[in-house]
């Protein structure tokens, strides 16, 4: 079947195409931030409030949204239509071309890009979470094990999950660090399991332990069972951090910080600090090294957002190439530029978890 472009639609019926685009964008934004008021929506989309009101009334008449005192929300019919609506938004936003470009540049099987920039629009993390949840929903089968890391993006992923299969078990993909309890891998795994009606096994261990202590802790009965499941995870979902911010959260000492600076570390993923060319310059004490130990063909899903993380994401992809990369538009366009600038210097490699 011959592909068509949004520019073709606009040439055929420009006014109608603009109205369709506005309605689709409004549904996409409601989906990401519901309930949301008309004024807030108009400001977010940079559209006159009267246009948002007109489109919202039309969507309500079609039974796709509800208008309440708390704001606009999608109806069940609206939610059911969202996969097609999101695909339409991708079409006229040009994000399909960005996905294709990154898939080619980064040599990845699948790249998904959601609209916006998480650095400036907090709701974008929710969109990333929903995109990851959609991917996971198409992957999981009864009895599978999911391993998930921590961080704010993974919290958004956990909240977007829903029951999709029976007998699922969720485990953390790493230990804990930092001061926010709700973003720890244990907490994220527990929240994801709750949303999926799944079982959960926790680790209850911090990261940064020396190898001897780590080895002893791994033999504790509760930890050993969780570690066994982590090694056998069918799907691994993980985020990416900036090297400088993660080092601060982990409380690395001055010598370690200087070493990371000398090594030009820009990103951190699953305990590994990475330079832009994908080289692991420092590996902290973490049980994440055992991921995929017993199931090397596990599906890896990497998710992150925000233009500020672009170099960190590129470094992480080069060091720990995922099967699916889910990012936002802000980071995607910056990554494409960084990848172009460093072409020929890539060191793509399979992640070394041994």
Helices and strands as residue ranges (DSSP letters): H 6-12, H 14-33, H 38-45, H 49-61, E 65-68, E 71-74, H 76-93, H 95-106, E 110-114, H 123-139, E 145-148, H 152-160, E 169-172, G 181-183, H 185-196, E 199-201, H 211-217, H 221-231, E 235-238, E 241-242, H 243-250, H 254-262, E 265-269, E 272-275, E 280-283, G 287-290, E 299-303, G 307-309, H 310-319, E 324-328, H 329-341
